[in-house]
Amino acid sequence: MQRLYGCVPLLNAVGSLMFLLIISLQPSTMSSFGVDFDWGEANVVMVAMMLLIIAATAFAKQRQAKRIGLVINAVLIVGMTLALWHAQVPALISDYLWLWALIMIFNLALIGWGWLKLTAKKK
């Protein structure tokens, strides 16, 4: 897990940027793609704060700090999931939502595996 720990914050950062994309896209009849960007200041600030927290967890060196980082990253994933659950996501954006969900499921599996590896007792 020592080498793979950096993948957790990386996948979480990619997921939070996709989260911003998903919550910023709005249906539009004026666009050739059928969607338009609506960058809400609160959404951008929220994702920027998440990225700062994720960056802070990426530099953990000790086992205890890495375990705390895994928990923080898992809480951020659950928070993004709940926010998307309550958001009004248009049907045109459902493909992005599925891709985001697959990345986050893989990241949660990596978090779980990392937690098991970091909590295993050394002989």
C-alpha angles and dihedrals in degrees: 000000000000093000096035096051091088090061092065096062090039093055090043091053091050089047093051092051089050087048089057090049093050096048092043098053114093128181114260135178092200095064126079089225093051093238135082133196118251106185105196113197092225091053093050092047091047092052091044090054090049090051091051091051091047091049090051091053091049093070098056113134106173125070094242092049090049091051090051089048091052091052092048092050091049091050090051090052091050090048093052090047092053091047091052091045090060096038123097099242113187119231091244090066097049092101090060089047092054092049091049090049092051092050092049093047089053090047092050090050089051090049091051093048091046091050090054092048094047095047096046111112117244117233 
